[in-house]
Amino acid sequence: MDASAVPRAKTQGRTDGLLKAIVDTDTGRILGCSLLCHEAGEVISTVQMVMQAQMPYTVLRDGILTHPTMTEGLNILFSKL
């Protein structure tokens, strides 16, 4: 997903980059995630927690994430699956 789809990226004028995830279709677990965007270092920790807890990607797709933050982009990313 292009980083420009994230509302916070737009408000900060930092729309360069992309967000990508690989999900196991049988279990719904996140197998990997690459974030090449503004504040990626903070956003990835949220993905890491879900992966370590072995929760499905739907936790991030359906969760209420603070608006406007770059982490909110995870709602958008995982809703595209």
TORVOTOR-517266 format. One line per field, with one value per atom (N, C-alpha, C, O): residue number from 1; residue in one letter; x, y, z; atom name. Coordinates in nm, 4 decimals. Example, Ala and Ser with C-alpha at 12.3 -4.5 7.8 and 13.67 -1.06 7.14 Angstrom:
2
seq: c(1|1|1|1|2|2|2|2)
type: c(A|A|A|A|S|S|S|S)
px: c(1.3190|1.2300|1.3200|1.4236|1.2850|1.3670|1.2900|1.3409)
py: c(-0.5690|-0.4500|-0.3300|-0.3319|-0.2250|-0.1060|0.0030|0.1138)
pz: c(0.7800|0.7800|0.7800|0.8465|0.7080|0.7140|0.7870|0.8039)
atom: c(N|CA|C|O|N|CA|C|O)
This chain:
81
seq: c(1|1|1|1|2|2|2|2|3|3|3|3|4|4|4|4|5|5|5|5|6|6|6|6|7|7|7|7|8|8|8|8|9|9|9|9|10|10|10|10|11|11|11|11|12|12|12|12|13|13|13|13|14|14|14|14|15|15|15|15|16|16|16|16|17|17|17|17|18|18|18|18|19|19|19|19|20|20|20|20|21|21|21|21|22|22|22|22|23|23|23|23|24|24|24|24|25|25|25|25|26|26|26|26|27|27|27|27|28|28|28|28|29|29|29|29|30|30|30|30|31|31|31|31|32|32|32|32|33|33|33|33|34|34|34|34|35|35|35|35|36|36|36|36|37|37|37|37|38|38|38|38|39|39|39|39|40|40|40|40|41|41|41|41|42|42|42|42|43|43|43|43|44|44|44|44|45|45|45|45|46|46|46|46|47|47|47|47|48|48|48|48|49|49|49|49|50|50|50|50|51|51|51|51|52|52|52|52|53|53|53|53|54|54|54|54|55|55|55|55|56|56|56|56|57|57|57|57|58|58|58|58|59|59|59|59|60|60|60|60|61|61|61|61|62|62|62|62|63|63|63|63|64|64|64|64|65|65|65|65|66|66|66|66|67|67|67|67|68|68|68|68|69|69|69|69|70|70|70|70|71|71|71|71|72|72|72|72|73|73|73|73|74|74|74|74|75|75|75|75|76|76|76|76|77|77|77|77|78|78|78|78|79|79|79|79|80|80|80|80|81|81|81|81)
type: c(M|M|M|M|D|D|D|D|A|A|A|A|S|S|S|S|A|A|A|A|V|V|V|V|P|P|P|P|R|R|R|R|A|A|A|A|K|K|K|K|T|T|T|T|Q|Q|Q|Q|G|G|G|G|R|R|R|R|T|T|T|T|D|D|D|D|G|G|G|G|L|L|L|L|L|L|L|L|K|K|K|K|A|A|A|A|I|I|I|I|V|V|V|V|D|D|D|D|T|T|T|T|D|D|D|D|T|T|T|T|G|G|G|G|R|R|R|R|I|I|I|I|L|L|L|L|G|G|G|G|C|C|C|C|S|S|S|S|L|L|L|L|L|L|L|L|C|C|C|C|H|H|H|H|E|E|E|E|A|A|A|A|G|G|G|G|E|E|E|E|V|V|V|V|I|I|I|I|S|S|S|S|T|T|T|T|V|V|V|V|Q|Q|Q|Q|M|M|M|M|V|V|V|V|M|M|M|M|Q|Q|Q|Q|A|A|A|A|Q|Q|Q|Q|M|M|M|M|P|P|P|P|Y|Y|Y|Y|T|T|T|T|V|V|V|V|L|L|L|L|R|R|R|R|D|D|D|D|G|G|G|G|I|I|I|I|L|L|L|L|T|T|T|T|H|H|H|H|P|P|P|P|T|T|T|T|M|M|M|M|T|T|T|T|E|E|E|E|G|G|G|G|L|L|L|L|N|N|N|N|I|I|I|I|L|L|L|L|F|F|F|F|S|S|S|S|K|K|K|K|L|L|L|L)
px: c(0.0847|0.0000|0.0897|0.1915|0.0524|0.1260|0.1042|-0.0081|0.2104|0.2019|0.1088|0.0582|0.0861|-0.0025|-0.1477|-0.2298|-0.1807|-0.3166|-0.3411|-0.4553|-0.2343|-0.2460|-0.2762|-0.1989|-0.3869|-0.4225|-0.3116|-0.2905|-0.2412|-0.1353|-0.0203|0.0391|0.0109|0.1161|0.0799|0.1655|-0.0477|-0.0943|-0.0833|-0.0369|-0.1258|-0.1229|0.0190|0.0425|0.1144|0.2530|0.3314|0.4473|0.2682|0.3377|0.4502|0.5490|0.4356|0.5378|0.4759|0.4655|0.4355|0.3603|0.4468|0.3936|0.5780|0.6652|0.6688|0.6656|0.6756|0.6959|0.5830|0.4884|0.5962|0.4942|0.4882|0.5811|0.3761|0.3524|0.3120|0.2287|0.3715|0.3458|0.3416|0.4208|0.2493|0.2398|0.2106|0.1465|0.2596|0.2305|0.1544|0.1979|0.0397|-0.0481|-0.0757|-0.0995|-0.0724|-0.1084|-0.2599|-0.3335|-0.3065|-0.4514|-0.5257|-0.6460|-0.4560|-0.5224|-0.5425|-0.6483|-0.4407|-0.4473|-0.4803|-0.5243|-0.4590|-0.4789|-0.3623|-0.3681|-0.2572|-0.1413|-0.0531|-0.0388|0.0046|0.0971|0.2324|0.2895|0.2831|0.4115|0.5266|0.6403|0.4971|0.5997|0.5391|0.4258|0.6157|0.5668|0.6864|0.7845|0.6768|0.7793|0.7150|0.6150|0.7722|0.7212|0.8338|0.9339|0.8169|0.9134|0.8410|0.8040|0.8216|0.7434|0.7846|0.8596|0.7345|0.7582|0.7090|0.5996|0.7865|0.7536|0.7380|0.6701|0.8003|0.7913|0.8429|0.7900|0.9441|1.0009|0.9035|0.9122|0.8116|0.7095|0.5933|0.5373|0.5576|0.4431|0.4724|0.3843|0.5941|0.6265|0.6128|0.5865|0.6297|0.6171|0.4748|0.4550|0.3769|0.2377|0.2190|0.1540|0.2753|0.2673|0.3411|0.2933|0.4560|0.5358|0.4578|0.4613|0.3881|0.3099|0.2029|0.1820|0.1358|0.0317|0.0944|0.0389|0.2104|0.2786|0.3247|0.3064|0.3832|0.4323|0.3183|0.3350|0.2049|0.0887|0.0151|-0.0813|0.0608|0.0014|-0.1471|-0.2282|-0.1789|-0.3154|-0.3319|-0.2333|-0.4541|-0.4760|-0.4642|-0.4760|-0.4409|-0.4274|-0.5525|-0.5464|-0.6650|-0.7910|-0.7896|-0.8684|-0.7001|-0.6847|-0.6436|-0.6915|-0.5550|-0.5112|-0.6115|-0.6299|-0.6750|-0.7746|-0.8936|-0.9438|-0.9380|-1.0608|-1.0382|-1.1334|-0.9134|-0.8850|-0.9060|-0.9005|-0.9298|-0.9442|-0.8063|-0.7565|-0.7466|-0.6136|-0.6265|-0.7055|-0.5500|-0.5605|-0.5514|-0.4675|-0.6386|-0.6430|-0.6038|-0.6530|-0.5214|-0.4436|-0.3044|-0.2307|-0.2681|-0.1321|-0.0915|-0.1765|0.0358|0.0813|0.0367|0.0139|0.0236|-0.0222|-0.1624|-0.1972|-0.2418|-0.3763|-0.3712|-0.4685|-0.2606|-0.2436|-0.2540|-0.2812|-0.2326|-0.2459|-0.3909|-0.4156|-0.4859|-0.6273|-0.6484|-0.7147|-0.5917|-0.6082|-0.5360|-0.5917|-0.4100|-0.3301|-0.3996|-0.4167|-0.4398|-0.4975|-0.6421|-0.6951|-0.7062|-0.8416|-0.8354|-0.9381|-0.7177|-0.7016|-0.6840|-0.6738|-0.6804|-0.6623|-0.7931|-0.7954)
py: c(-0.1163|0.0000|0.1232|0.1271|0.2203|0.3453|0.4235|0.4328|0.4783|0.5532|0.6738|0.7211|0.7232|0.8394|0.8070|0.8981|0.6795|0.6403|0.6628|0.6575|0.6880|0.7066|0.8539|0.9413|0.8825|1.0222|1.1031|1.2194|1.0433|1.1161|1.1526|1.2595|1.0666|1.0958|1.2205|1.3032|1.2322|1.3493|1.4764|1.5792|1.4696|1.5904|1.6364|1.7553|1.5425|1.5785|1.6058|1.6469|1.5828|1.6027|1.5025|1.5332|1.3819|1.2767|1.1536|1.0476|1.1685|1.0637|0.9661|0.8749|0.9828|0.8888|0.7555|0.7517|0.6476|0.5166|0.4198|0.4473|0.3030|0.2008|0.1127|0.1083|0.0426|-0.0512|-0.1831|-0.1854|-0.2934|-0.4231|-0.5292|-0.5251|-0.6245|-0.7342|-0.8640|-0.8659|-0.9725|-1.1067|-1.1802|-1.1853|-1.2371|-1.3036|-1.4462|-1.4699|-1.5406|-1.6788|-1.6855|-1.6529|-1.7269|-1.7268|-1.8326|-1.8195|-1.9370|-2.0414|-2.0000|-2.0245|-1.9372|-1.9037|-1.7574|-1.7222|-1.6723|-1.5290|-1.4622|-1.3428|-1.5368|-1.4797|-1.4007|-1.4346|-1.2956|-1.2120|-1.2827|-1.3135|-1.3080|-1.3754|-1.2761|-1.3076|-1.1574|-1.0560|-0.9226|-0.9144|-0.8180|-0.6834|-0.5926|-0.5924|-0.5162|-0.4183|-0.2812|-0.2606|-0.1896|-0.0533|0.0413|0.0548|0.1042|0.2022|0.3355|0.3834|0.3942|0.5172|0.5960|0.5474|0.7165|0.8025|0.7327|0.6761|0.7355|0.6773|0.5257|0.4690|0.4591|0.3137|0.2433|0.1392|0.2988|0.2383|0.2284|0.1364|0.3213|0.3169|0.2270|0.1571|0.2283|0.1496|0.0003|-0.0785|-0.0394|-0.1816|-0.2518|-0.3720|-0.1807|-0.2445|-0.2940|-0.3937|-0.2263|-0.2709|-0.4014|-0.4933|-0.4100|-0.5331|-0.6458|-0.7592|-0.6148|-0.7148|-0.7768|-0.8984|-0.6946|-0.7469|-0.8451|-0.9491|-0.8126|-0.9010|-1.0320|-1.1398|-1.0215|-1.1411|-1.2293|-1.3509|-1.1699|-1.2474|-1.3139|-1.4231|-1.2485|-1.3046|-1.4066|-1.4686|-1.4239|-1.5173|-1.4892|-1.5800|-1.3606|-1.3184|-1.2992|-1.2780|-1.3063|-1.2865|-1.1389|-1.0492|-1.1170|-0.9804|-0.8969|-0.7739|-0.9630|-0.8908|-0.8051|-0.7114|-0.8372|-0.7554|-0.6139|-0.5159|-0.6041|-0.4730|-0.4134|-0.2917|-0.4966|-0.4469|-0.3846|-0.2797|-0.4496|-0.4088|-0.3274|-0.2747|-0.3166|-0.2445|-0.0947|-0.0391|-0.0315|0.1137|0.1722|0.1652|0.2294|0.2884|0.4404|0.4940|0.5075|0.6521|0.7257|0.6942|0.8233|0.9068|1.0492|1.0988|1.1148|1.0658|1.0235|1.1035|0.9006|0.8515|0.7655|0.7215|0.7422|0.6521|0.5098|0.4319|0.4743|0.3401|0.3140|0.1996|0.4168|0.4031|0.3447|0.2853|0.3613|0.3050|0.1535|0.0946|0.0891|-0.0562|-0.0988|-0.2031|-0.0203|-0.0480|-0.0541|-0.1441|0.0421|0.0526|-0.0609|-0.1252|-0.0852|-0.1905|-0.3250|-0.3937|-0.3632|-0.4961|-0.5073|-0.6180|-0.3960|-0.4033|-0.4329|-0.4619|-0.4264|-0.4527|-0.6024|-0.6410|-0.6857|-0.8301|-0.8994|-1.0207)
pz: c(0.0000|0.0000|0.0000|0.0692|-0.0755|-0.0802|0.0501|0.0994|0.1039|0.2302|0.2203|0.3221|0.1013|0.0854|0.1210|0.1314|0.1398|0.1804|0.3298|0.3754|0.4059|0.5506|0.5802|0.5409|0.6485|0.6756|0.7436|0.7092|0.8388|0.9103|0.8168|0.8307|0.7237|0.6265|0.5464|0.5149|0.5144|0.4391|0.5222|0.4730|0.6485|0.7314|0.7611|0.7828|0.7623|0.7881|0.6600|0.6649|0.5469|0.4208|0.3996|0.3330|0.4563|0.4475|0.3815|0.4432|0.2568|0.1881|0.1094|0.0461|0.1119|0.0409|0.1144|0.2374|0.0397|0.1002|0.0756|0.0017|0.1412|0.1269|0.2501|0.3308|0.2623|0.3707|0.3057|0.2152|0.3524|0.2912|0.4002|0.4944|0.3875|0.4835|0.4105|0.3055|0.4693|0.4182|0.5281|0.6432|0.4904|0.5866|0.5399|0.4214|0.6333|0.6045|0.5885|0.6816|0.4727|0.4463|0.5268|0.5492|0.5704|0.6499|0.7953|0.8532|0.8543|0.9964|1.0232|1.1327|0.9231|0.9429|1.0133|1.0426|1.0406|1.1104|1.0146|0.8972|1.0679|0.9914|0.9881|1.0928|0.8681|0.8521|0.8404|0.8756|0.7915|0.7766|0.7420|0.6944|0.7662|0.7385|0.7106|0.7850|0.6031|0.5685|0.5634|0.4946|0.6355|0.6391|0.5976|0.6680|0.4865|0.4384|0.4322|0.3250|0.5494|0.5579|0.6820|0.7666|0.6903|0.8057|0.9325|0.9324|1.0393|1.1686|1.1655|1.2511|1.0677|1.0556|1.1812|1.2201|1.2435|1.3634|1.4782|1.5595|1.4859|1.5908|1.5512|1.6356|1.4260|1.3779|1.3835|1.4179|1.3503|1.3418|1.4763|1.4796|1.5866|1.7183|1.7422|1.8117|1.6863|1.6984|1.6231|1.6728|1.5038|1.4246|1.4969|1.5012|1.5528|1.6234|1.7394|1.7586|1.8159|1.9291|1.8822|1.9447|1.7734|1.7198|1.6709|1.6919|1.6056|1.5571|1.6741|1.6705|1.7753|1.8891|1.9672|2.0215|1.9721|2.0412|1.9550|1.9999|1.8309|1.7355|1.7116|1.6934|1.7123|1.6838|1.5330|1.4623|1.4836|1.3405|1.3013|1.3848|1.1738|1.1214|1.1455|1.1460|1.1652|1.1847|1.3113|1.3241|1.4042|1.5246|1.4841|1.5411|1.3860|1.3380|1.2398|1.2358|1.1624|1.0661|1.1386|1.0983|1.2453|1.3130|1.4397|1.4973|1.4835|1.6070|1.5933|1.4836|1.7053|1.7071|1.7365|1.8489|1.6339|1.6457|1.6400|1.5623|1.7207|1.7367|1.6033|1.5189|1.5863|1.4659|1.5044|1.6058|1.4318|1.3192|1.3631|1.4208|1.3370|1.3605|1.2415|1.1641|1.2274|1.1219|1.1516|1.0590|1.2796|1.3158|1.2635|1.2341|1.2518|1.1956|1.0543|1.0077|0.9884|0.8552|0.8532|0.7486|0.9688|0.9758|0.9530|0.8925|1.0004|0.9702|0.8200|0.7685|0.7517|0.6063|0.5352|0.4462|0.5756|0.5133|0.5235|0.4228|0.6434|0.6633|0.6171|0.6077|0.5884|0.5300|0.3814|0.3202|0.3226|0.1796|0.1503|0.0338|0.2524|0.2304|0.2008|0.1799)
atom: c(N|CA|C|O|N|CA|C|O|N|CA|C|O|N|CA|C|O|N|CA|C|O|N|CA|C|O|N|CA|C|O|N|CA|C|O|N|CA|C|O|N|CA|C|O|N|CA|C|O|N|CA|C|O|N|CA|C|O|N|CA|C|O|N|CA|C|O|N|CA|C|O|N|CA|C|O|N|CA|C|O|N|CA|C|O|N|CA|C|O|N|CA|C|O|N|CA|C|O|N|CA|C|O|N|CA|C|O|N|CA|C|O|N|CA|C|O|N|CA|C|O|N|CA|C|O|N|CA|C|O|N|CA|C|O|N|CA|C|O|N|CA|C|O|N|CA|C|O|N|CA|C|O|N|CA|C|O|N|CA|C|O|N|CA|C|O|N|CA|C|O|N|CA|C|O|N|CA|C|O|N|CA|C|O|N|CA|C|O|N|CA|C|O|N|CA|C|O|N|CA|C|O|N|CA|C|O|N|CA|C|O|N|CA|C|O|N|CA|C|O|N|CA|C|O|N|CA|C|O|N|CA|C|O|N|CA|C|O|N|CA|C|O|N|CA|C|O|N|CA|C|O|N|CA|C|O|N|CA|C|O|N|CA|C|O|N|CA|C|O|N|CA|C|O|N|CA|C|O|N|CA|C|O|N|CA|C|O|N|CA|C|O|N|CA|C|O|N|CA|C|O|N|CA|C|O|N|CA|C|O|N|CA|C|O|N|CA|C|O|N|CA|C|O|N|CA|C|O|N|CA|C|O|N|CA|C|O|N|CA|C|O|N|CA|C|O|N|CA|C|O|N|CA|C|O|N|CA|C|O|N|CA|C|O)
